[in-house]
Amino acid sequence: MYQRALQGYEKALGPDHTSALSTVNNLGILYKFQGKLDEAEKMFQRALQGYEKAFGPDHTSTLDTVNNLGVLYKFQDKLDEAEKMYQRALQGYEKALGPDHTSTLDTVNNLGDLYTSQGKLDEAEKMCQRALLGYEKACGPDHTSTLNVVDTFGLLYKYQGKLDEAGKMYQRALQGYEKALGLENFTRYRPALDTMCNLGDLFASQGHLDQAKEMYSRARAGFQTLLGSPSDEYQKLERRIASLDPTQGK
């Protein structure tokens, strides 16, 4: 549908019209979701160049694409590039929308997640605290955006060696997602599936292999519904489940 819409916009309005650029950005999101990362980067770069030309570097549409590039780079493990994108987006959002806007908070949370992956745990905790307080104030404690930060806190606590606190955060996030979305939608919601994986990893690191297998199996079923069995996420979970079997490879 996006390809068809893009062709129509390009023909009717030209390749640099904002409607065409919006569709290009959406294609980037879709390609990332599908694991087509090179294609996603091309779409985001095209959208970014177009928005910068049409609106300037500090417009919120430009910043949205900058943030999307940060997410993609983080996913590709290009952490320095991701940090540059997030910092640019954060500074722009704070200037354009204020420090407490949800778009600003999204990027704050992204930085918290990134800093955790980089081992910058003090900076990560500051970002996560800011994002959590902001979302609880703006959206309430049970909103999915708030719960996304709760999941990030779980990862941070795991890196800090606070495993009990990490488990509490992951459980809070999972229970909140199910309450907010309902069981059917909950099992197809990507952040909830990621939290299941995180909780499975935590259980595995604690030696709770049956609980780890349960989490991995739930996440695997969700990813199969969401992306299909050939997906990278499905295959990774297959390997994680197999690794829990002490007889594997003997």
Secondary structure, DSSP 8 states (H G I E B T S, - for coil): -HHHHHHHHHHHH-TTSHHHHHHHHHHHHHHHHTT-HHHHHHHHHHHHHHHHHHH-TTSHHHHHHHHHHHHHHHHTT-HHHHHHHHHHHHHHHHHHH-TTSHHHHHHHHHHHHHHHHHT-HHHHHHHHHHHHHHHHHHH-TTSHHHHHHHHHHHHHHHHTT-HHHHHHHHHHHHHHHHHHH-HHHHTT-HHHHHHHHHHHHHHHHTT-HHHHHHHHHHHHHHHHHHH-TTSHHHHHHHHHHHHT-TTTT-
